[in-house]
């Protein structure tokens, strides 16, 4: 339910942007490329690959990290996540581009500590802002109580 609410909020933000004027014309594949690279690196557990798609001064906003700044600290969050969930994988459900923003719905799946008895299935919504071929802002929504 929370993911749906956050998706609706994102849609409202998009509608507001469109109502106030058309978003800048940007090649959608170019804008989405760093985001696609991030998901590819994530599924390979390639922390350096993740770090490389975020700008040096990128900001991550999420329930666990309200305002984390810098691609090094962002990469470290993924390093910790992979240590806690050694079989973590993201399954992208939708990816949409409007202007320089990329909206992605995906599901994080894996097992805490690799234990088959501690399965995770976490629906997530992220809004990425891309500039100069890098993610400069990552605003991610998920329910921290989702198993």
Secondary structure, 3 states (H helix, E strand, C coil): CHHHHHHHHHHHHHHHHHHHCCCCCCCHHHHHHHHHHHHHHHHHCCHHHHHHHEEEEEEEECCCCCCEECHHHHHHHHHHHHHHCCCCEEEEEEEEEECCEEEEEEEEEEEHHHCCCCEEEEEEEEEEEEECCEEEEEEEECCCCCC
